[in-house]
Amino acid sequence: MSRRWLITGASRGLGRAFAQAALEAGDTVVATARRPADLDDLVAAHPTSAHALELDVTQRHRAFAVADEAIALVGGLDVVVNCPGYGLHAPIEETSEEAARAQMETNFFGALWVTQAVLPHLRRAGRGHVVQVSSAAGGVAFPLVGLYCASKYALEGLTESLALEAAPFGVKVTIVQPSDFRTGFREACDRRIDPASPYAEAFAQQAAALGVATSGAEAGDPRRAARALLELVAMPDPPLRLLLGEMAYDNVTAAHARQLDEWRRHEALARSADGPPEEEGA
């Protein structure tokens, strides 16, 4: 059965790969980008099933307009994929207010506005699947990308609550946590690591790994990721979270194992805070 998709951030990266795979599967896609002309070739290759709309996800009013336009174009929505985002490379101590707010506006608030825009339509239809593209950095933190991690952790907390709220209305929700893919993501990152910073010296290896020179050497294949997404949205009971890529799986599962171990080692201290009121001076 043909599905109707809305994919934001579809001009490049995983968003582009997801749109291409859905179209090749015979589905209908409304793809969005800040510059819709970047999608001209996709529309030309699939003139009856691909549609391009302009969307800057940081503009809440535009997100609502695009949701309405998409439904008018294709008659409804079955899958919504929130994919836009970029990385900010900067030590937390040295991150400017402007850079921090811009990171949250795109990676967190952008997904929130699109989610708010599509939910009334999906809820009334009693069906649909919202897929939030997070990151391995939404499940485990790394140095020099603190604000990027914060944006993805915030997105994941929002989406866990969303899954609970949407379930009674038949709407499915999944967080996709990809690792590094060969999408040119590195080139689109905002780099603010001063070579003279003490953090540049302390984390020289990590800074080098984040560099543009490593682009194209990532383990992740975007076409394989897109096939995994098609498999995900075909599941009658999809998971809340899906890790994509070996690095994502290994790092995030190891981080959660460490967290469980840490909690258990300090269980007595954690439980000690409950109980009847203690007397003054006890």
Summary of the structure (lengths in Angstrom):
residues: 282
radius of gyration: 20.5
end to end distance: 68.1
largest distance: 77.1
contacts: 921
relative contact order: 0.13
helix: 54%
strand: 16%
